[in-house]
């Protein structure tokens, strides 16, 4: 099948082994002093290893190869690194549970635009000590976000890892005011190619003014930036990107 996978330039590789340490699927190993993808079915193609390579020897390419197999990858990581590390393998939950995907007709995915709803203003009866939400629309999960939604036209778009708003306490006030939100997990979500296609359609048709990426410091979260850049390349658009990293202690890095 044709899919995305990691490719390593052996001439550039300096043998530092940094990529092998961040690959949750243990698809990369050192062979004769060079990093190699030991089995194509172990590589999920997400590119968490790209950000740690000091010599830019790794890239994501699209080619005909074996399909990524989360169950075999789980067994491989369990055997080589142990059960705890195996729990972090991309897609293992859905591979083992065999659950049916959520249908698009779910009432919770109904489009809603909050920008026109009446604000509290000076009415003391509706004022509380809680912080005001800056969320302007629903849904927010990228799989559910309709690329033709009117609130996307001319929007400043925030694309966030779904952990970031929980880790960074001031997320609404810092990032969401007057912006439209899309959340995703670049490691655990299925349909990464669908994300690229949806973002490409949004960029092509919605005149997005700016993109703000908010992700966690863990290596796999860097996949958001790669997906966004792939979509921008496909759309041929040049949109300003601001990239923010949140530490697991909830601080901006």
C-alpha positions, 0 to 999 in steps of 0.5 A: 500500500502507498503511505507515509514512512520515515526515510533516513539519509545514511550519508547525513546520519552521524550515528547519535541514536537520538531518533531511536530513543524517541520512537515509541514504536521501536522502528529505528535501530542502530545498524553499523553506526547508522539509524535504520528502519528495521521493519516498515510495518513498525513505522507509523510515519508520524515523524516524532523522530524528525525534531530530534535529529541534529543533522536533518537526516530523516524525512517523511516520504510517501511510498509503496510499503507494508501497512503499519501494524499496531498489534505486531508493533505492540508485541515488538516493543513489549518484547524489546522494551517491556509492557509499560513502553508497549502501552505507548504504541500508536493505535494499539487501543483501537487495534485491540478493542476493534471498536466501531468508529463514531458515526458523523451523525452524532448529535454532539458533532452538530455545528454551532457558532457562539460568536453571535450569542448574547454576552453577559455584559453588565448584567450582574445576574449572569456574572460569576467568579469563573473565567470566561470561555473564549471558545467561539465554535463547536465542534472542535475536534479536527475530524468533526470540523466541517471545512466549509463552516462559515466561521472559518472564513478569514479566521485566525486558526488555532491547531492544538494538541488535545492535551495542551489546554489541560496542561496550560492553565491560561489557554483560553485567554492566551490563545483562543480570543477571537480565534477558531480552534481545532484539536487533535492528537498526532500520535493516537488519532487515526486518519492522519492523511484525512487531517492533511486533506481536511486542512488542505481543503480549509486552506484552499477555500477559507482564506485563513489569516494565520495559524497558531500551533500549540503542542506539548513538549513530548516528541510525538506532539511535533507531528502537528507541525508536520501535518500542517506543513504538508497541508500548506504544501499541498494547498500552495498557500503561504500562511503565517505560523506561530508555534508554541510548546507547552511543558508537561508542568504547564509552562510555555517553553 
